[in-house]
Structures are given as structure tokens and as C-alpha cells.
Amino acid sequence: MNVDEMKELVRHIMEDGFNQADMSVVYESFATDYVRRGFGVPSMNSLAEHAEDLQRRIDAFEGARFEIHQIVADGDTVAVRYTFHGTHTGSFGGVAPTGRTVSRPSAAFFTIADGKVVVGNVMADGAGLIRQLSD
């Protein structure tokens, strides 16, 4: 894949997959042995764990979506800066639904091989998200 195709893959995952709650996009776009290294969010050791985590977020936040601010690519890596938005309508992180609208700035660096995401390094303000639900 060239850098434009890799950037489009990441955009497709975020906008057509997560934002549309279409987990089939996630399953077809990530390697089954995908590893997510989390910084401010949990790490995951497989595509199945990652997909379950994304589904928990979709279920807990009405209107859950990623707003992409910037995507850049170099070599086999795509970096994306984005904000998670949603309204807390389901239990999340041990916090009962609050009805609060939240936003969480994030950045991710995805390594792509053979047309699939194989590794993700995700940095997000997880503590800030929980604080928005608790204050």
C-alpha cells in the first residue's frame, strides 16, 4: 500500500467502522493478532479484545464518534490525531450512566502490513474522560 492508501484505511476504520458502529470494518481492517499498546487507555493483545473494547465504547456512549483532525503517514506507519465524542448513556469504566456529553483528545500511530493494521500505539486522556464523568 502507498501512503495515501494507508491513510484511507485508517480514515475508513474510524469513520465507516467506529462512527457507523460497523464492526465488520474493524474485523476486515485489522490483523487477527493485532496488538494495541495503550497509553491512557487499556492495552489489547488481539483483534478480538480490541473489537470488544470498541463495542463497549459504542454501547456506553450515545453518538460515539471519532472526529479526525489530522492524518499523516510515513513508511509503514499512519499517525492520526482525533477527538472521541459521545453522550454517556451506559456504564463505562465502573461509572454509571451520567447523561454527560464528553470529549477526549487522542492520537494513534498504526503500523500497517499487507493491507491490515498490525500494531497500534494509542495515546488518550483516559483519566480526563473519567473525570468528565465523575465531576
PyMOL commands that place a pseudoatom at each C-alpha (Angstrom):
pseudoatom trace, name=CA, resn=MET, resi=1, chain=A, elem=C, hetatm=0, pos=[0.000, 0.000, 0.000]
pseudoatom trace, name=CA, resn=ASN, resi=2, chain=A, elem=C, hetatm=0, pos=[1.148, 3.525, -0.649]
pseudoatom trace, name=CA, resn=VAL, resi=3, chain=A, elem=C, hetatm=0, pos=[0.814, 6.254, 1.989]
pseudoatom trace, name=CA, resn=ASP, resi=4, chain=A, elem=C, hetatm=0, pos=[-2.465, 7.578, 0.567]
pseudoatom trace, name=CA, resn=GLU, resi=5, chain=A, elem=C, hetatm=0, pos=[-3.995, 4.082, 0.681]
pseudoatom trace, name=CA, resn=MET, resi=6, chain=A, elem=C, hetatm=0, pos=[-2.788, 3.600, 4.256]
pseudoatom trace, name=CA, resn=LYS, resi=7, chain=A, elem=C, hetatm=0, pos=[-4.273, 6.955, 5.316]
pseudoatom trace, name=CA, resn=GLU, resi=8, chain=A, elem=C, hetatm=0, pos=[-7.551, 5.995, 3.639]
pseudoatom trace, name=CA, resn=LEU, resi=9, chain=A, elem=C, hetatm=0, pos=[-7.549, 2.666, 5.521]
pseudoatom trace, name=CA, resn=VAL, resi=10, chain=A, elem=C, hetatm=0, pos=[-7.290, 4.481, 8.871]
pseudoatom trace, name=CA, resn=ARG, resi=11, chain=A, elem=C, hetatm=0, pos=[-9.961, 7.005, 7.848]
pseudoatom trace, name=CA, resn=HIS, resi=12, chain=A, elem=C, hetatm=0, pos=[-12.205, 4.101, 6.754]
pseudoatom trace, name=CA, resn=ILE, resi=13, chain=A, elem=C, hetatm=0, pos=[-11.752, 2.317, 10.096]
pseudoatom trace, name=CA, resn=MET, resi=14, chain=A, elem=C, hetatm=0, pos=[-12.594, 5.410, 12.123]
pseudoatom trace, name=CA, resn=GLU, resi=15, chain=A, elem=C, hetatm=0, pos=[-15.379, 6.950, 10.060]
pseudoatom trace, name=CA, resn=ASP, resi=16, chain=A, elem=C, hetatm=0, pos=[-17.011, 3.978, 8.332]
pseudoatom trace, name=CA, resn=GLY, resi=17, chain=A, elem=C, hetatm=0, pos=[-16.283, 1.481, 11.111]
pseudoatom trace, name=CA, resn=PHE, resi=18, chain=A, elem=C, hetatm=0, pos=[-16.391, 3.068, 14.562]
pseudoatom trace, name=CA, resn=ASN, resi=19, chain=A, elem=C, hetatm=0, pos=[-18.522, 6.116, 13.726]
pseudoatom trace, name=CA, resn=GLN, resi=20, chain=A, elem=C, hetatm=0, pos=[-21.116, 3.940, 11.976]
pseudoatom trace, name=CA, resn=ALA, resi=21, chain=A, elem=C, hetatm=0, pos=[-20.871, 1.182, 14.634]
pseudoatom trace, name=CA, resn=ASP, resi=22, chain=A, elem=C, hetatm=0, pos=[-19.943, -1.249, 11.832]
pseudoatom trace, name=CA, resn=MET, resi=23, chain=A, elem=C, hetatm=0, pos=[-17.603, -3.712, 13.489]
pseudoatom trace, name=CA, resn=SER, resi=24, chain=A, elem=C, hetatm=0, pos=[-17.239, -5.664, 10.222]
pseudoatom trace, name=CA, resn=VAL, resi=25, chain=A, elem=C, hetatm=0, pos=[-14.968, -2.811, 9.044]
pseudoatom trace, name=CA, resn=VAL, resi=26, chain=A, elem=C, hetatm=0, pos=[-12.791, -3.318, 12.124]
pseudoatom trace, name=CA, resn=TYR, resi=27, chain=A, elem=C, hetatm=0, pos=[-12.588, -7.089, 11.612]
pseudoatom trace, name=CA, resn=GLU, resi=28, chain=A, elem=C, hetatm=0, pos=[-11.621, -6.764, 7.946]
pseudoatom trace, name=CA, resn=SER, resi=29, chain=A, elem=C, hetatm=0, pos=[-9.093, -3.952, 8.504]
pseudoatom trace, name=CA, resn=PHE, resi=30, chain=A, elem=C, hetatm=0, pos=[-7.019, -5.285, 11.425]
pseudoatom trace, name=CA, resn=ALA, resi=31, chain=A, elem=C, hetatm=0, pos=[-4.805, -8.385, 11.605]
pseudoatom trace, name=CA, resn=THR, resi=32, chain=A, elem=C, hetatm=0, pos=[-6.197, -11.074, 13.928]
pseudoatom trace, name=CA, resn=ASP, resi=33, chain=A, elem=C, hetatm=0, pos=[-3.035, -10.845, 16.042]
pseudoatom trace, name=CA, resn=TYR, resi=34, chain=A, elem=C, hetatm=0, pos=[-3.336, -7.036, 16.286]
pseudoatom trace, name=CA, resn=VAL, resi=35, chain=A, elem=C, hetatm=0, pos=[-1.727, -5.545, 19.403]
pseudoatom trace, name=CA, resn=ARG, resi=36, chain=A, elem=C, hetatm=0, pos=[-2.797, -2.211, 20.893]
pseudoatom trace, name=CA, resn=ARG, resi=37, chain=A, elem=C, hetatm=0, pos=[-0.328, -0.561, 23.223]
pseudoatom trace, name=CA, resn=GLY, resi=38, chain=A, elem=C, hetatm=0, pos=[-2.369, 1.824, 25.315]
pseudoatom trace, name=CA, resn=PHE, resi=39, chain=A, elem=C, hetatm=0, pos=[-1.130, 4.983, 26.970]
pseudoatom trace, name=CA, resn=GLY, resi=40, chain=A, elem=C, hetatm=0, pos=[-4.063, 6.384, 28.953]
pseudoatom trace, name=CA, resn=VAL, resi=41, chain=A, elem=C, hetatm=0, pos=[-6.285, 3.605, 27.584]
pseudoatom trace, name=CA, resn=PRO, resi=42, chain=A, elem=C, hetatm=0, pos=[-6.054, -0.158, 28.097]
pseudoatom trace, name=CA, resn=SER, resi=43, chain=A, elem=C, hetatm=0, pos=[-3.661, -2.231, 26.006]
pseudoatom trace, name=CA, resn=MET, resi=44, chain=A, elem=C, hetatm=0, pos=[-5.120, -5.111, 23.986]
pseudoatom trace, name=CA, resn=ASN, resi=45, chain=A, elem=C, hetatm=0, pos=[-3.443, -8.315, 22.853]
pseudoatom trace, name=CA, resn=SER, resi=46, chain=A, elem=C, hetatm=0, pos=[-5.715, -9.345, 19.977]
pseudoatom trace, name=CA, resn=LEU, resi=47, chain=A, elem=C, hetatm=0, pos=[-8.195, -8.067, 17.446]
pseudoatom trace, name=CA, resn=ALA, resi=48, chain=A, elem=C, hetatm=0, pos=[-10.990, -9.734, 19.437]
pseudoatom trace, name=CA, resn=GLU, resi=49, chain=A, elem=C, hetatm=0, pos=[-10.069, -7.785, 22.601]
pseudoatom trace, name=CA, resn=HIS, resi=50, chain=A, elem=C, hetatm=0, pos=[-9.758, -4.553, 20.629]
pseudoatom trace, name=CA, resn=ALA, resi=51, chain=A, elem=C, hetatm=0, pos=[-13.142, -5.036, 18.943]
pseudoatom trace, name=CA, resn=GLU, resi=52, chain=A, elem=C, hetatm=0, pos=[-14.812, -5.797, 22.293]
pseudoatom trace, name=CA, resn=ASP, resi=53, chain=A, elem=C, hetatm=0, pos=[-13.332, -2.605, 23.753]
pseudoatom trace, name=CA, resn=LEU, resi=54, chain=A, elem=C, hetatm=0, pos=[-14.573, -0.514, 20.827]
pseudoatom trace, name=CA, resn=GLN, resi=55, chain=A, elem=C, hetatm=0, pos=[-18.038, -2.081, 21.134]
pseudoatom trace, name=CA, resn=ARG, resi=56, chain=A, elem=C, hetatm=0, pos=[-18.128, -1.242, 24.869]
pseudoatom trace, name=CA, resn=ARG, resi=57, chain=A, elem=C, hetatm=0, pos=[-17.474, 2.392, 23.971]
pseudoatom trace, name=CA, resn=ILE, resi=58, chain=A, elem=C, hetatm=0, pos=[-20.165, 2.384, 21.294]
pseudoatom trace, name=CA, resn=ASP, resi=59, chain=A, elem=C, hetatm=0, pos=[-22.627, 0.836, 23.775]
pseudoatom trace, name=CA, resn=ALA, resi=60, chain=A, elem=C, hetatm=0, pos=[-21.765, 3.240, 26.626]
pseudoatom trace, name=CA, resn=PHE, resi=61, chain=A, elem=C, hetatm=0, pos=[-21.761, 6.492, 24.651]
pseudoatom trace, name=CA, resn=GLU, resi=62, chain=A, elem=C, hetatm=0, pos=[-24.695, 7.512, 22.506]
pseudoatom trace, name=CA, resn=GLY, resi=63, chain=A, elem=C, hetatm=0, pos=[-23.468, 9.131, 19.318]
pseudoatom trace, name=CA, resn=ALA, resi=64, chain=A, elem=C, hetatm=0, pos=[-19.942, 7.767, 19.919]
pseudoatom trace, name=CA, resn=ARG, resi=65, chain=A, elem=C, hetatm=0, pos=[-17.674, 9.047, 17.198]
pseudoatom trace, name=CA, resn=PHE, resi=66, chain=A, elem=C, hetatm=0, pos=[-14.104, 9.899, 16.329]
pseudoatom trace, name=CA, resn=GLU, resi=67, chain=A, elem=C, hetatm=0, pos=[-13.530, 13.367, 14.889]
pseudoatom trace, name=CA, resn=ILE, resi=68, chain=A, elem=C, hetatm=0, pos=[-10.353, 13.223, 12.810]
pseudoatom trace, name=CA, resn=HIS, resi=69, chain=A, elem=C, hetatm=0, pos=[-8.211, 16.358, 12.924]
pseudoatom trace, name=CA, resn=GLN, resi=70, chain=A, elem=C, hetatm=0, pos=[-5.076, 15.179, 11.127]
pseudoatom trace, name=CA, resn=ILE, resi=71, chain=A, elem=C, hetatm=0, pos=[-3.728, 12.079, 9.402]
pseudoatom trace, name=CA, resn=VAL, resi=72, chain=A, elem=C, hetatm=0, pos=[-0.104, 11.732, 8.284]
pseudoatom trace, name=CA, resn=ALA, resi=73, chain=A, elem=C, hetatm=0, pos=[1.842, 8.735, 7.028]
pseudoatom trace, name=CA, resn=ASP, resi=74, chain=A, elem=C, hetatm=0, pos=[5.479, 7.773, 6.775]
pseudoatom trace, name=CA, resn=GLY, resi=75, chain=A, elem=C, hetatm=0, pos=[6.874, 4.404, 5.798]
pseudoatom trace, name=CA, resn=ASP, resi=76, chain=A, elem=C, hetatm=0, pos=[4.564, 1.725, 7.195]
pseudoatom trace, name=CA, resn=THR, resi=77, chain=A, elem=C, hetatm=0, pos=[3.028, 3.984, 9.868]
pseudoatom trace, name=CA, resn=VAL, resi=78, chain=A, elem=C, hetatm=0, pos=[-0.060, 6.192, 9.889]
pseudoatom trace, name=CA, resn=ALA, resi=79, chain=A, elem=C, hetatm=0, pos=[-0.492, 8.770, 12.642]
pseudoatom trace, name=CA, resn=VAL, resi=80, chain=A, elem=C, hetatm=0, pos=[-3.903, 10.212, 13.394]
pseudoatom trace, name=CA, resn=ARG, resi=81, chain=A, elem=C, hetatm=0, pos=[-4.878, 12.972, 15.804]
pseudoatom trace, name=CA, resn=TYR, resi=82, chain=A, elem=C, hetatm=0, pos=[-8.538, 12.826, 16.763]
pseudoatom trace, name=CA, resn=THR, resi=83, chain=A, elem=C, hetatm=0, pos=[-11.144, 13.530, 19.426]
pseudoatom trace, name=CA, resn=PHE, resi=84, chain=A, elem=C, hetatm=0, pos=[-13.612, 10.997, 20.806]
pseudoatom trace, name=CA, resn=HIS, resi=85, chain=A, elem=C, hetatm=0, pos=[-17.097, 12.434, 21.422]
pseudoatom trace, name=CA, resn=GLY, resi=86, chain=A, elem=C, hetatm=0, pos=[-20.250, 10.893, 22.904]
pseudoatom trace, name=CA, resn=THR, resi=87, chain=A, elem=C, hetatm=0, pos=[-23.001, 11.136, 25.484]
pseudoatom trace, name=CA, resn=HIS, resi=88, chain=A, elem=C, hetatm=0, pos=[-22.582, 8.797, 28.456]
pseudoatom trace, name=CA, resn=THR, resi=89, chain=A, elem=C, hetatm=0, pos=[-25.749, 6.669, 28.443]
pseudoatom trace, name=CA, resn=GLY, resi=90, chain=A, elem=C, hetatm=0, pos=[-24.320, 3.312, 29.583]
pseudoatom trace, name=CA, resn=SER, resi=91, chain=A, elem=C, hetatm=0, pos=[-21.963, 2.095, 32.277]
pseudoatom trace, name=CA, resn=PHE, resi=92, chain=A, elem=C, hetatm=0, pos=[-18.308, 2.704, 31.423]
pseudoatom trace, name=CA, resn=GLY, resi=93, chain=A, elem=C, hetatm=0, pos=[-15.140, 2.256, 33.441]
pseudoatom trace, name=CA, resn=GLY, resi=94, chain=A, elem=C, hetatm=0, pos=[-17.200, 1.455, 36.526]
pseudoatom trace, name=CA, resn=VAL, resi=95, chain=A, elem=C, hetatm=0, pos=[-19.146, 4.720, 36.209]
pseudoatom trace, name=CA, resn=ALA, resi=96, chain=A, elem=C, hetatm=0, pos=[-22.943, 4.502, 35.947]
pseudoatom trace, name=CA, resn=PRO, resi=97, chain=A, elem=C, hetatm=0, pos=[-24.563, 6.492, 33.105]
pseudoatom trace, name=CA, resn=THR, resi=98, chain=A, elem=C, hetatm=0, pos=[-24.429, 10.244, 33.724]
pseudoatom trace, name=CA, resn=GLY, resi=99, chain=A, elem=C, hetatm=0, pos=[-26.013, 11.653, 30.573]
pseudoatom trace, name=CA, resn=ARG, resi=100, chain=A, elem=C, hetatm=0, pos=[-22.977, 13.921, 30.179]
pseudoatom trace, name=CA, resn=THR, resi=101, chain=A, elem=C, hetatm=0, pos=[-21.521, 14.736, 26.795]
pseudoatom trace, name=CA, resn=VAL, resi=102, chain=A, elem=C, hetatm=0, pos=[-17.780, 14.124, 26.789]
pseudoatom trace, name=CA, resn=SER, resi=103, chain=A, elem=C, hetatm=0, pos=[-14.786, 14.626, 24.543]
pseudoatom trace, name=CA, resn=ARG, resi=104, chain=A, elem=C, hetatm=0, pos=[-11.342, 13.068, 24.797]
pseudoatom trace, name=CA, resn=PRO, resi=105, chain=A, elem=C, hetatm=0, pos=[-8.336, 14.146, 22.720]
pseudoatom trace, name=CA, resn=SER, resi=106, chain=A, elem=C, hetatm=0, pos=[-6.248, 11.277, 21.383]
pseudoatom trace, name=CA, resn=ALA, resi=107, chain=A, elem=C, hetatm=0, pos=[-3.507, 10.320, 18.956]
pseudoatom trace, name=CA, resn=ALA, resi=108, chain=A, elem=C, hetatm=0, pos=[-2.659, 6.940, 17.486]
pseudoatom trace, name=CA, resn=PHE, resi=109, chain=A, elem=C, hetatm=0, pos=[0.212, 5.530, 15.464]
pseudoatom trace, name=CA, resn=PHE, resi=110, chain=A, elem=C, hetatm=0, pos=[-0.818, 2.492, 13.411]
pseudoatom trace, name=CA, resn=THR, resi=111, chain=A, elem=C, hetatm=0, pos=[1.653, 0.130, 11.753]
pseudoatom trace, name=CA, resn=ILE, resi=112, chain=A, elem=C, hetatm=0, pos=[0.286, -1.416, 8.569]
pseudoatom trace, name=CA, resn=ALA, resi=113, chain=A, elem=C, hetatm=0, pos=[1.459, -4.617, 6.874]
pseudoatom trace, name=CA, resn=ASP, resi=114, chain=A, elem=C, hetatm=0, pos=[-0.151, -6.467, 3.971]
pseudoatom trace, name=CA, resn=GLY, resi=115, chain=A, elem=C, hetatm=0, pos=[-3.070, -4.039, 3.938]
pseudoatom trace, name=CA, resn=LYS, resi=116, chain=A, elem=C, hetatm=0, pos=[-4.011, -4.531, 7.600]
pseudoatom trace, name=CA, resn=VAL, resi=117, chain=A, elem=C, hetatm=0, pos=[-3.301, -2.708, 10.844]
pseudoatom trace, name=CA, resn=VAL, resi=118, chain=A, elem=C, hetatm=0, pos=[-0.947, -4.899, 12.896]
pseudoatom trace, name=CA, resn=VAL, resi=119, chain=A, elem=C, hetatm=0, pos=[0.087, -2.632, 15.787]
pseudoatom trace, name=CA, resn=GLY, resi=120, chain=A, elem=C, hetatm=0, pos=[-1.447, 0.451, 17.350]
pseudoatom trace, name=CA, resn=ASN, resi=121, chain=A, elem=C, hetatm=0, pos=[0.152, 2.820, 19.823]
pseudoatom trace, name=CA, resn=VAL, resi=122, chain=A, elem=C, hetatm=0, pos=[-2.756, 4.831, 21.215]
pseudoatom trace, name=CA, resn=MET, resi=123, chain=A, elem=C, hetatm=0, pos=[-2.340, 7.841, 23.476]
pseudoatom trace, name=CA, resn=ALA, resi=124, chain=A, elem=C, hetatm=0, pos=[-5.515, 9.209, 25.026]
pseudoatom trace, name=CA, resn=ASP, resi=125, chain=A, elem=C, hetatm=0, pos=[-6.593, 11.232, 28.023]
pseudoatom trace, name=CA, resn=GLY, resi=126, chain=A, elem=C, hetatm=0, pos=[-8.412, 8.348, 29.709]
pseudoatom trace, name=CA, resn=ALA, resi=127, chain=A, elem=C, hetatm=0, pos=[-8.158, 9.969, 33.142]
pseudoatom trace, name=CA, resn=GLY, resi=128, chain=A, elem=C, hetatm=0, pos=[-9.659, 13.166, 31.746]
pseudoatom trace, name=CA, resn=LEU, resi=129, chain=A, elem=C, hetatm=0, pos=[-12.560, 11.185, 30.291]
pseudoatom trace, name=CA, resn=ILE, resi=130, chain=A, elem=C, hetatm=0, pos=[-13.308, 9.533, 33.645]
pseudoatom trace, name=CA, resn=ARG, resi=131, chain=A, elem=C, hetatm=0, pos=[-13.008, 12.953, 35.330]
pseudoatom trace, name=CA, resn=GLN, resi=132, chain=A, elem=C, hetatm=0, pos=[-15.635, 14.344, 32.911]
pseudoatom trace, name=CA, resn=LEU, resi=133, chain=A, elem=C, hetatm=0, pos=[-17.955, 11.531, 34.026]
pseudoatom trace, name=CA, resn=SER, resi=134, chain=A, elem=C, hetatm=0, pos=[-17.218, 11.953, 37.740]
pseudoatom trace, name=CA, resn=ASP, resi=135, chain=A, elem=C, hetatm=0, pos=[-17.118, 15.729, 38.357]
for i in range(1, 135): cmd.bond("trace and resi %d" % i, "trace and resi %d" % (i + 1))
show_as sticks, trace
zoom trace
